[in-house]
Amino acid sequence: MANPGQVVIINGPSSAGKTSVVLEFCRRRAEAGQWWLPISVDDFQIRTPPAFFAAPGLEGPYADQGFWLEPAGGGVTVVPGPGGRRLHQAFHRTVRVWAEQGFDVICDEAVFDQAAAQDWRVALEGLRCTWVALHCDLEVLEARERSRPDRVPGIARGLASVVFSHIDPDLTLDSTTAGPEALADTLWSALEAGA
């Protein structure tokens, strides 16, 4: 049995650049001969059938079982129903399985409520886990959101109002002006230093 890998979770609002940092980090680690597996909450949520999701212009008849949006912080945030909650729990446990198989895992996440934070704690108990808060100025977040046609208006603002409320980070990064290359380097330096 392989020694468990380490887990890094980059938590932040939509459009903060989490995926870009994750992919750049993995690319740089691979160049150094290190095998990191990237994973995202979006990898799971994208598999939700439209019938189980409610958003402006999409009113799935079973959204109460999956996901819907509610006002938060002047924007909107994601709310899971029972099936949505189970899907997120599967995400958390997939990260654990990969780490238990000896892989280092880095994922991007938006921890939108206390139940999700608590499930992460349960799922990753006993593993080495580093939580990273990825901040970004709201004006920059919203400009990025407007430039991305796949984003629900208001989701960046809404998530920014809740994602940092439930997890105490080991490291805080800011993508307002720093690009993914610099952030990936800062992250690796912090991990080497024992963050």
N, C-alpha and C positions, 0 to 999 in steps of 0.2 A: 504494500500500500504506500502510495506517495505521501510525503509530508504535505499537509494542507497549504494551499497558496494563500496569499494575502488578498484582501478585498479593499478596493478604494471606491467610495461612492461620492460622486459629484452631485450635490443637491443645489438646485437653483430654479428660478422661474423660467418659463418658456422664453426663448430667444436670447438667453444669457450667453449662449455659446458652448453649452455643456458637451454636445455631441462633437463639435469641432475640437475641443480640448481632448476628449477621450480618444478620438481617432488619431490626432497628432501625437499624443502620448504613446499610443500603441505603435505607431510608425517609428518613432524614435527609439523605443525600447527594442523593437524588432531589429533595427539596425545595430543595436548593441548585443544582439543574440538572446534577448529575453522575450519570452512568449507570454504576452498579456492578452486575455480575451476581453473584447469590448461587448457590452450588453446595455440595452436601454429599456426604460419603461415603455417607450414608443414601439419597441419590437413586439410587445405584448398587446398594447392597446389597439394597434393597427389591425389586429386580428378580431376585434369586436365587430360582429355583423351590424350594419346600419340600423337594423330593427331594434338593437339594444343600446342605442345612443340618441341623446336629444341635444341639439344645438340649434342656433338660428338657421332656419332653412332645412332642418332635418329633425323630424319629430318621430323617432322610432316608437312603435307601439309598446315595446317591452323595455323602454329605457329605465323604468323603475327597477329592473333586474340588472341593468348594465351600468351606464354612466349618464349623467346629465350635468348641466352647468347651473350654478347659482351665483348671485351677486356676492362679491367680496372685494373690499378695499377700493371701491370705485370701478372695478372690473368684474371678471367672473372667475370662478374656480371650478374644478372638477369635483363631483360628488359621486361616489360609487354606491351602487346597489349591491345586493348579496353576491351576484355573479361577478360584478366588477371587483368587489373585494377579494373574491377567490382568485380572480385572474392576477391581481397584484400579489397575493400570497404565493402564487405559482412562480411569479417573477423572482420574488425574494428567495424562494427555495431553489430555483435554478442557479442563482448566484452561489448558494451554499454548495450544491452538488458539484459545480465546476471547481470551486475552491477545494472541496474534499478530494477531488481527483488530482490535486496537485497543481492546478492552474492558478496563476495570479489573475484576478478579475478586476476590471474597472468598469463602472457603470454610471450612466447619467439618470437622474431621478429628480422628481419634484414631490417632496413629502408634504402632502396637502392636509393631513390631519393627524391627531395623536394616535389613532388606531393603526395607521400605516407605520408610524414611527415605532410603535410598540411591536408590531409584527416583524419589522426589520430586526429589532433586538432579539426576539425569539428565534428567528430564522438563522441569524449569524452567531448565536451564542457559542463561545469557545474559539471563534476564529479571530485572526488579526484583522481588524477593520479600521480604516482611516476615513473619517467623514470630512468632506471638503465642501464649504459653502462658497458658491460662485455668485458673487454680487455683480450688479451692473446698474448704472444710473437709470432711473425710470424713463427719462426722455430718450435715451439710447435704446432701451428695450423696446419702447413703443415704435420708434422709427424702424427698427429691425422687423418688428411684427408686421408693420404696414407693407414692408417690402417682400414679405413672404406670403404668397397666395394661399398656402395651406394652413394658415393660422386663423383661429377664431379671434375677432377683435375683442380686446379686453382681457384675454387670457394671461398676457404677460403681467399686466398691472395686478390682476386678481391673484395670481400665484405669488407674485412678489410680496403680497401682503400676508401670506400664510406660510410659505415654505421654510422660513427660518425660525418658526415658532416652536418646533417640536424636536429639534436635534441640536445638541451642542457640538459645533464643529471642532475638529482637531487642527484644521487649517482653513484660512479664509483667503480667497482670491477675488480679484475684481477684473472683469472683462470690459469695463467701460472704454479704456484706451489700450489695454494690453491685448495682443493677439494670441491665438492658440499656441503658437510656437513658444513664446515667452512664458505663457502659463504652464505649458507642459514641462518646460525646463524647471520652473519654480516648484512645481509639484514633485518632480523627481528629486530635486535637491532636498525638499522637506522630508520625503520618504527615506532618503539615505541618512538624513539626520535623526530619524526616528520619530517623525510626526505620527 
